[in-house]
Amino acid sequence: MVAALMIASCKKKALVKPDESTPIKFITTEYATLGTYDTTGRPTYLAGTDVVTSGLRSYVSDMLPERINVKTTHPDFVKNADLALTAKSDVYVTFVSAITGRSNTVGFYLYKTGNSPTKPQDIEKITYLFPNARSTKSGSLLVGDKVKLATIEAGMSIGFVLLENGWDVSSKTINKNAVHFCSNKELNPENNIDLKDHTVLFEYQAENKFIIGFEDINRTLASCDNDFNDVVMYATIVKK
């Protein structure tokens, strides 16, 4: 009987293929919004509009060119994009661009610094930032649209999540069951550890801004271009 169980266990493990994916469900996670939004997914809770300079936009375009694999041009960019707070702060996120055919939803979650989530059950709540993270040409946002996440205590970290096609264009609502791609790669569905990252983080030194970019498609698929420019934004941290 013991031998039979061992064989069964080995067979089960063999089903996990490195070039495929394992669906991840956020069953116990609660979902919230920062406020209301209109039928295009545009937030009514915007905290103003930043001036996103042509210099910053050009730099982003140069660093994250369309359909160019960032892993070959700037592999050091591909990393966890979480933000760790060392002081109580007001935190804002500003929309820069979205080069994608998908109507993605972007949100965030909090956890104690040093205790990064490794499974969906570790994330108690995801709060939506941009219900439909697309520009007004095909969605709801203007370049520079800014939202305030919250006033967050020191010792906390902020993780980001993109829900692939999370905005339902028919019902004008957010589908919380859409595939999640998180800044903590352990929460992403790809089996291959080298394909689990879905965020880039890099600095635009001229303005002291850190840029966050998302790849919005499963990276095991041949259709994935790995350009990580599908949603681009930056965070501003104002110490209290």
C-alpha positions in Angstrom: 0.0 0.0 0.0 2.8 2.4 0.8 4.5 1.7 -2.5 1.2 2.4 -4.3 0.8 5.7 -2.6 4.4 6.7 -3.5 3.8 5.9 -7.1 0.5 7.9 -7.1 2.3 10.9 -5.6 5.1 10.8 -8.2 2.5 10.7 -11.0 0.8 13.7 -9.5 4.0 15.7 -9.4 4.8 14.8 -13.0 1.7 16.7 -14.1 3.2 20.0 -13.2 5.1 21.0 -16.3 7.5 23.9 -16.2 6.3 25.4 -19.5 2.7 25.4 -18.5 0.6 27.1 -15.7 -1.4 26.3 -12.7 -4.5 28.4 -12.1 -4.4 30.3 -8.9 -7.7 31.3 -7.2 -8.1 34.1 -4.7 -11.0 32.5 -2.9 -10.6 34.0 0.6 -9.5 37.5 -0.5 -11.9 40.4 0.0 -12.2 43.1 -2.7 -12.9 46.8 -2.2 -12.9 50.0 -4.2 -11.6 53.4 -3.3 -14.9 54.9 -4.4 -17.3 54.9 -7.3 -16.6 54.9 -11.0 -18.5 55.7 -14.1 -19.7 53.4 -16.9 -16.3 53.5 -18.6 -14.5 52.6 -15.4 -13.2 56.1 -14.8 -12.8 56.7 -11.1 -14.8 59.5 -9.4 -12.2 59.5 -6.6 -9.2 60.9 -8.5 -6.8 62.9 -6.4 -6.0 65.3 -9.2 -3.9 65.1 -12.3 -0.1 65.1 -12.4 1.9 66.7 -15.3 3.6 63.7 -16.8 6.4 65.3 -18.7 7.4 64.5 -22.3 10.8 63.5 -20.9 9.4 60.9 -18.6 7.1 59.5 -21.4 9.9 59.3 -23.8 12.1 57.6 -21.3 9.4 55.0 -20.6 9.0 54.4 -24.4 12.7 54.0 -24.8 13.0 51.6 -21.8 9.8 49.6 -22.6 9.5 49.6 -26.4 6.5 47.8 -27.8 6.9 44.1 -28.6 10.5 44.0 -27.4 11.4 41.5 -24.7 12.6 43.5 -21.6 14.4 40.3 -20.4 16.8 40.8 -23.3 17.3 44.6 -23.1 17.0 45.4 -19.4 16.8 42.2 -17.4 17.5 44.1 -14.2 14.2 45.9 -14.5 12.2 42.7 -14.2 11.5 42.4 -10.4 9.1 42.7 -7.6 7.7 46.2 -7.7 6.4 46.3 -4.1 7.0 49.5 -2.1 8.2 49.2 1.6 7.3 52.2 3.8 9.8 53.3 6.4 7.5 56.1 7.7 3.8 56.8 7.9 3.0 58.2 4.5 0.3 59.3 2.0 0.7 57.1 -1.1 -0.4 58.1 -4.6 -0.3 56.2 -7.9 -0.3 58.1 -11.2 -1.3 56.5 -14.5 1.2 57.0 -17.3 0.2 54.8 -20.2 -1.4 51.5 -21.4 -0.4 49.8 -24.6 -2.7 46.8 -24.7 -5.8 45.5 -26.2 -7.1 44.4 -22.8 -9.3 46.2 -20.4 -7.3 45.5 -17.3 -8.0 46.4 -13.7 -5.2 47.4 -11.4 -5.3 47.1 -7.6 -3.1 46.9 -4.5 -2.7 45.0 -1.3 -0.9 45.5 1.9 1.3 43.3 4.1 3.8 43.6 6.8 7.3 44.3 5.4 9.4 41.2 5.6 6.3 38.9 5.4 5.7 38.8 1.7 2.7 36.8 0.6 3.4 33.4 -1.1 -0.1 32.2 -1.5 -3.5 33.8 -2.2 -4.7 33.2 1.4 -1.9 35.6 2.6 -3.7 38.5 0.9 -6.7 39.6 3.0 -7.9 42.4 0.8 -7.3 43.7 -2.7 -8.4 47.3 -3.4 -9.0 48.5 -6.9 -7.1 51.6 -8.1 -8.0 51.8 -11.7 -11.1 49.7 -12.7 -10.4 50.1 -16.4 -6.7 50.9 -16.8 -6.8 52.1 -20.4 -6.4 55.5 -22.0 -9.4 57.5 -23.2 -8.8 56.3 -26.8 -10.2 52.9 -25.7 -11.0 53.2 -22.0 -11.3 55.8 -19.3 -8.0 57.3 -18.1 -6.0 60.4 -19.0 -2.3 60.5 -18.7 -1.5 61.9 -15.2 -4.7 60.7 -13.6 -3.8 60.1 -9.9 -5.4 58.3 -7.0 -4.6 58.2 -3.4 -4.2 54.7 -2.0 -4.4 55.6 1.7 -2.3 56.9 4.6 -0.2 53.9 5.4 1.7 53.2 8.5 5.5 52.5 8.6 6.5 48.9 8.4 3.9 48.1 5.8 4.6 47.2 2.2 2.4 47.7 -0.9 1.9 45.0 -3.5 0.3 45.6 -6.9 -2.0 43.3 -8.9 -3.3 43.4 -12.5 -6.5 41.6 -13.3 -6.3 40.5 -16.9 -9.4 41.9 -18.7 -10.8 42.6 -15.3 -13.1 45.3 -16.6 -16.2 43.8 -18.1 -17.1 46.1 -21.0 -20.6 44.6 -21.2 -21.7 44.8 -17.6 -19.5 47.9 -16.8 -18.2 46.1 -13.7 -15.1 44.5 -12.4 -14.7 40.7 -12.6 -12.8 39.7 -9.5 -12.4 36.2 -10.9 -10.2 37.4 -13.8 -6.6 36.0 -13.9 -4.4 37.9 -11.3 -0.8 38.9 -12.1 0.9 40.1 -8.9 4.1 42.0 -8.2 4.9 39.1 -5.8 5.7 36.5 -8.4 4.9 33.5 -6.1 1.3 34.4 -6.6 1.4 34.1 -10.4 0.2 31.1 -12.4 3.3 30.2 -14.5 5.1 27.1 -13.3 8.5 28.1 -14.7 10.2 30.4 -12.0 11.9 32.4 -14.8 8.5 33.3 -16.3 6.6 34.2 -13.1 7.5 37.9 -12.9 4.8 40.3 -14.2 6.3 43.7 -13.1 9.2 45.9 -13.8 10.6 48.6 -11.6 13.1 51.2 -12.6 14.0 54.8 -11.9 13.7 57.9 -14.0 16.5 59.8 -12.3 15.8 63.1 -13.9 12.6 63.4 -11.8 13.4 60.9 -9.1 10.4 58.8 -10.0 10.2 55.0 -9.9 8.3 53.5 -12.8 6.1 50.4 -12.4 5.1 48.4 -15.5 3.0 45.3 -16.0 2.9 42.4 -18.5 -0.7 41.5 -18.9 -0.6 38.1 -20.5 0.5 34.7 -19.2 4.2 34.5 -20.1 4.1 30.8 -21.1 2.0 31.8 -24.1 3.7 32.3 -27.5 1.5 35.5 -27.9 3.2 37.1 -24.9 5.7 39.8 -26.1 7.2 40.4 -22.6 7.4 44.1 -23.1 6.0 44.9 -19.7 4.4 48.2 -21.0 0.7 47.0 -20.9 0.0 49.3 -17.9 2.6 51.8 -16.7 2.3 54.0 -13.6 4.4 55.5 -10.9 4.0 56.0 -7.2 4.5 59.1 -5.0 5.1 58.7 -1.3 4.6 61.8 0.9 5.8 61.3 4.5 3.5 62.5 7.2 
